[in-house]
C-alpha cells in the first residue's frame, strides 16, 4: 500500500493518519509499542522528504497480516531528489537534524538507495524483536547511515 505525498509540511500529519489507519488489519494494535515506533518513523522519513527535497514523494508501508508469528514491518519513502543523505550534527538547541539518528536508533534495519532520478529510504521493524537500541546523541557515537553498525564519532544523519 502506498500514499502520494506532496512537498508540503502538512503532508506529514496526513501520512501519520494514513499509517495509523492501516494498522488495524495487520494485527498491530494502535497502543502497541511497534505502532508508536512506526508512526514516529513515518513522521521522520516523510518530514525529511518534504522539507529537504521540495519534491513529491511516495510513502510505502508493508504490514504483516494478523498473525502471532514474528514478522517484519517495512516503511519506504521514495522521492525525486538524487541528493544522498548527508551527515549533520545538531547541537542541543537545534530544532532539526536528528531525524536519521532517530531512525537508526529505532529501526532494526535501515538504508537508502538511488532509484532512477531519485532515491528510496527504507527501514524495517521486527514485530517481536526485543531491540534495546536508542538513538545516538551527537557528540557521542552516532551510527552511520545505511545499515546501523558503523560508528562515526560526532555525526547525525539527515536525508536531503
Secondary structure, DSSP 8 states (H G I E B T S, - for coil): -EEEE-SSTHHHHHHHHHHHHHHGGGT--TTSHHHHHHHHHHHHHHHHHHHHH-S-EEEEEE---S-SS--EEEEEEEES-----EEE---TT-SSS-HHHHHHHH-SEEEEEEETTEEEEEEEEETT---------TTSEEE-TTTS--EEET-EEE--
